[in-house]
Amino acid sequence: MSTPIPRSNRAEVRNPVLALPGFKALQNLPAPAREALSALLDDLAKDAAKRAQASWLKNKGPMALYWKTLSVYTRHISRAIKKTPLNASPATSLEIANDDKDQAIQRAA
């Protein structure tokens, strides 16, 4: 039996959506728009999870995989949007993201 490898606690490892360049644009949206988008994504994730379960019960593995994947990614995006600081200005959020990116490049060099 192998020893389990500990998972990283870094946010971008646990939620890969945070590392996508396009996600930074979502941080610039006003809070009400982010909340509405997050609610829509939550609904989509719940619907996709139900469809995944129904497909699995019908022995339609590829469709179950498709719906499960959709559910997971929409939930990742929704949670990432919810965790965006509502009181931070867009410039602050982008500066933080750019600083993190610069630090990652320096570590890789």
C-alpha positions in Angstrom: 0.0 0.0 0.0 1.4 3.4 -1.0 1.6 6.4 1.2 -0.9 9.1 0.1 0.7 12.2 -1.3 -0.5 15.3 0.6 -2.5 17.8 -1.4 -1.4 21.3 -1.8 -3.2 24.0 0.1 -2.5 26.6 -2.5 -5.8 28.0 -3.8 -4.9 27.7 -7.5 -4.2 24.0 -7.0 -7.4 23.3 -5.3 -9.4 25.5 -7.8 -7.6 25.5 -11.2 -10.0 28.2 -12.4 -8.1 30.8 -10.4 -5.0 30.3 -12.5 -6.8 31.0 -15.8 -6.1 34.4 -17.4 -9.7 35.0 -18.2 -10.7 34.7 -14.6 -9.0 37.9 -13.8 -11.6 39.7 -16.0 -14.4 38.4 -13.8 -12.8 40.1 -10.8 -13.5 43.4 -12.5 -17.3 42.9 -12.6 -19.4 44.8 -10.1 -20.5 42.8 -7.0 -24.2 42.5 -8.1 -23.1 41.1 -11.5 -20.7 38.6 -9.8 -23.5 37.5 -7.4 -25.9 37.0 -10.3 -23.4 35.0 -12.3 -22.5 32.9 -9.3 -26.2 32.1 -8.7 -26.6 31.1 -12.3 -23.5 28.9 -12.1 -24.7 27.3 -8.9 -28.0 26.4 -10.7 -26.1 25.0 -13.7 -23.8 22.9 -11.4 -26.8 21.4 -9.6 -28.6 20.6 -12.8 -25.5 19.1 -14.3 -24.9 16.9 -11.2 -28.5 15.6 -11.5 -28.0 14.8 -15.2 -24.7 13.1 -14.4 -26.4 10.9 -11.8 -29.3 10.1 -14.2 -26.8 9.2 -17.0 -24.8 7.0 -14.7 -28.0 5.1 -13.6 -28.8 4.6 -17.3 -25.3 3.1 -17.9 -24.3 6.0 -20.1 -20.8 6.5 -18.7 -19.5 9.1 -21.3 -22.5 11.3 -20.8 -22.2 11.0 -17.0 -18.6 12.0 -17.3 -19.5 15.0 -19.4 -22.2 16.2 -17.0 -20.0 15.6 -13.9 -17.2 17.5 -15.4 -19.5 20.4 -16.3 -20.8 20.3 -12.7 -17.4 20.4 -11.2 -16.1 23.3 -13.3 -19.2 25.4 -12.9 -18.9 24.9 -9.1 -15.2 25.9 -9.2 -16.0 29.1 -11.1 -19.0 29.9 -8.9 -16.9 29.5 -5.7 -14.0 31.5 -7.1 -16.4 34.4 -8.0 -17.9 34.3 -4.5 -14.5 34.4 -2.8 -13.4 37.5 -4.8 -13.2 40.3 -2.2 -16.3 42.4 -2.6 -14.6 45.4 -1.0 -11.4 45.3 -3.1 -11.2 47.6 -6.0 -10.6 45.9 -9.4 -7.2 47.5 -9.7 -6.2 46.0 -6.3 -7.4 42.5 -7.4 -5.4 42.7 -10.6 -2.3 44.0 -8.9 -2.5 41.1 -6.5 -2.9 38.7 -9.4 0.0 40.2 -11.2 2.2 40.1 -8.1 1.4 36.4 -7.6 2.3 35.8 -11.3 5.6 37.7 -11.0 6.5 35.7 -7.9 5.7 32.4 -9.6 7.9 33.4 -12.6 10.8 34.4 -10.2 10.5 31.0 -8.4 10.6 29.2 -11.7 13.7 31.0 -12.8 
